[in-house]
Amino acid sequence: MSVVSKLQGFGGGDLGTMVRRTLRNLLRERITKFAFVCLLFILLIGLMGPEIAPYDYAEQQRTADGQLNRYAQPSLEHPLGTNDRGEDVLSRLLVGARATLITGLLAGSLMLVLGLFVGVTAGYVGGRTESLLMRFVDFIYGIPFIPFAIVLITFFGAGFYTTIAIIGLVLWRFIARVIRSQVLQIKQRPYIMAAKASGASTPWIIRKHILPNIANMAALFFAMGVGLAILEQAGLSFIGVTDPFTPTWGIMIRNAHQSGRVAEAWWWSFPPGIMISLTVLSLYLLGRGYEGAGGEDEVVV
């Protein structure tokens, strides 16, 4: 029996079992359970928002005498009031959840894939490859995100997916650095060295040994990436360089600010801000909790 074959039976390397055990440990903590429930609620809004919205996203509400029902305070008919165009704020909040979450999930996934690829390759391969990749990461770190995004959006247009691509292609840099440092530690472990000595290929070692051992950290970075993408998209929307016709929570905040009545029409500006904050906080707490719940597990397969 080869050394690698012996290692396969060591350490309880069933990744599925480890994930289930980690999730059980995760939901034992009140704070992470709260974050999980909040995030599940937000995801349901993203999935069903347009279907459960009481009014159309751009439908203008009118009073009995035919006038636009502008800046109407919260009521049974309009639980979150109306905006300056007489549109129902609750409906816009529900519809905007989908585009906001899509931005976070797609940009966060792109950030994770790029960060993992660069970090794992640099950390495990080492040598000249590591030097080149990390110098590239340093170069990306030197790019100021907001000015760079404005320039790219000026050239390529303020499209919804253009914004997602720009966020993902720039903000993966912090993931790569931390993943690289983690891989540098993992590759010194005895079972990795034994697998090398037995003739195991680099892709096999990365797939069987490296990736399972950084899964918890990757989950944390994915959660942080989704939250960061939502914040950056809201920031770009606020300064007016994203597609104003794509309903997002960031666009709602921008429109409220441009009206000059953020404080007076609080029912218009506060809800999207609270939803963005709650989403980002829930993602961070859940990611941090998942990393902590599974951080002590060492997967050896």
N, C-alpha and C positions, 0 to 999 in steps of 0.2 A: 504493500500500500504506500502511495506517495505521500510526501509531507503535506501537499495541498489537500489530498483526500482526508488525511487525519484532521486537518484544520477545519474541514467542513462540519465535523461533528462537535466542534468545540465552541462553547460560549452561547449556545442556543440561538443560532443564526437565522431563525425564522422571522423575517422582516415583518410579515403580517401580524404575527403574534406580538412583536415588540410595539407595533403601532397601536394595536388594540389596548395593550397594557398602558401605553403612554396616554391614550385618550381617557382611559378610566382614571388614571392619576390626575390628569388635567382637570377633569370635571369635579374632582373632590374639593378644589379650592373655590371659595365663594366668588372671588373677584374674577377668576377665569370663567366660571359658570355664568356670571352676569354678562361678561364680554361675549360669550358664546351665544347667549339668548339675544342680546342686542344685535349682534352681527347676523344671526339667523333672521331676525325681524327685518333688518335692512335689506338682506338678500331677497326676502319675500316681496318687499316693496319694489325692488328692482325688477323682479320677475313679473309681478302682477299690477304694478303701478298704473300703466295706461288703461288696464281693464277695469280697475276699481275706482279710477278718478271720477268724481261726480260730474265734472264738466270737461269739455274739450280743452286741450292745452291753451289754445289761442282764442277761445270763445269769449267775447266781450259781454259782460253782464250789464243789464239795463234795469233802471227803476221802473215803477209803474207808469210814470209819465214819459218813458222812452229815453230818458237821459242816461249817459254812461254812469254806472255805479262805481265811481272812482273812490279809492281809499276808504272803502267800507270796512268798518271795524268787524272783528270776529263775531259771528252770529250762528244760529242753527243752520241757516241757509248757506253761509260761507264760513266754516269753522276757523279758517285762517284769514278771513277778510279778502279784500281785492287789492290790486295794485293800481298804478296810475292809468292803466289802459282799461280798467274794469275787469281784468281777468282774475279768475279764482286762484288764489295763492296755493291752496291745498292741492288742487289739480296739477298745478305746475310743479309743486314739490314732489308729488307722486310720479309724474311722468319723467321729471329730471333725474330721478334716482337711477333709472336704467342706464342712461348715457354716462352718468358719473361712475357707476360701478364698472361698466364696460371699460372705461378709460383706465381705472385702477387695475383691473384684472389683466388686461392686455399689456399695458405698460409695465406692470409688476412682473408678469411672466417673462417679457423681453429682458428686463433688467436681470432677473434671476438666471435665465439661460446664458446670457453674455457673461455675467459675473462668475457663474460656475465654470463655464468653459475656460475663461482666462485664468481664474484662480486655481482650478485643479490642474490645468496644463502647466502653468508656471511652477506651482508647488511641487508637482510630482516629477516632471521631466527635468527641471532645473537647467543649469548651464546657460548657454547662450540664449536658448529659448526663453528661459525665465527672465534674463536681463532685457531682452527685446520687449517681451510682453509687459513687464513692470515699468519700463520707460514709456511705453504707450499709455499705461494707466496713469502715470505721472502727467503726461501730456493732457489726457482727458480731464484730470483734476484741475489743470490750469485754465480750463475753459469756464468762464462765468456763465451760468446756465441761462438766466433771464435775457441778457443781451444777445447771447448766441441763438437762443430760441427765437427772439424777435427777428434776427437777420434771416434765419432759415425760413420762418413763416412768411417773411416778405418775399423771398424768392419762390417758395413752393406753394404759397397760398395758405389761408387759415382753415384748412380742412380738418375734420374731426380726426381722421386716422393719421394725418400729418402730425398733429399735435401729439398723439399717442407715440408715434415713431420717434419724434424728437425727444420726448421724455425718456423713453426706454433706451435710446441709443447714447444718451449722455449720463444718466444717473445710475448706471450699473457699477460705477467705479469703486464705490465703497464696499460692495459685495466682493469684488475680485480680491481686494487686499486682505480682507479678513479670512476668506476661504483659503487663500494661498498660505497664510500663516498656520491655519489649522491643518492643511494637508502636509506641510513641512513636518509637523509633529507626528501625524499619523503614519507617515511613510517610514519612520524610524522604529516602529513597533516590530517585535520579533516575528509575528505571523506574516507581515508584509515582506520582511527580509527573507523568510523561509520560502514564501511563494516565488520571489525572484530567483532564489537559488535553485528551485525545482524547475525553472524554465517557463514559468507562467508569463504570458504576454502582458504588455503595459495596458492595453484596453481591458483585458480580463481582470487585472488587479484593480484598475479604477472602478470597473463596474461591480465587482464582487466585494471589494474591501473598502475603497475610498468613499464612494458615494453613499453606501449605507451608514457609514460612520459620521458623515456630515449632514445626514438627512434632517436632524432636528435643527441644526443651525440654518440649513437652507429654508426650512419652514418659517423660521423667525425672519429671515431676510425677505422671503416672499411677502409675508404680512407687512413688514416695514416698507417694502417696495410699493405695494398696493396703496398704502396710506400716503406715502410720499408722492406718488403719482397723482392721487386725488388732490392733495394740497397744491402741487405745482400747476395742475390744470386749472384749479380755482384761481391761483395767482395770475396765470396767463389770461384767464377770462376777465379778471378784474381790471387788468390794464388794457384790455380790448384788442388782443392779438389772436383770439380764437374765433371759431365760427359762431357768430351771435345767433344763428338760427337753429343750432343744436341745443336742445333743452338740457341744461345741467344746473347743478346747484350754484356753481361759480357764476354762471350767467345771471342767475336770479340776484345774487349779491351785487354784481356789477350794475344791473338795472336799477336796483334799489338805491345804490349810491349815486348814480347819475341823476336820479329824480330829485336829489337834495332833501329827501324826507326820510332818511334812515331812522332817525330817532322818533319822529312823529308816527310814521307807519311801521312801527316795530314788528308787527305781525307779518310784514313782507320780508324784512331783512334778517330777523333772528332765526326763523325756522331752518333755512338752508345752512346758515352758519352753525347752528346746533347740530344738524344732521352730519355735516362734514366733520365736526369735532368728535361726535360720538362714534362715527365710523372709523376714523383714524385711531382713536383711543382704544376701541374694541379690538381692532386688528393688532395693535401693538401688544395689548395685554394678553390676547390669545396666542400670539406668536411667542411672546416671552414665556408664557406659561407652558406652552408645548415644548419649548427648548429646555426649560427647567425640569419638566416632568420626565423627559426622555434623555436628559443630558448625562445621566450616570450610566446609561446603557452603552456597552461597547459591542458592536456587531462584528462578529468574526465568522465569515462564511467560506 
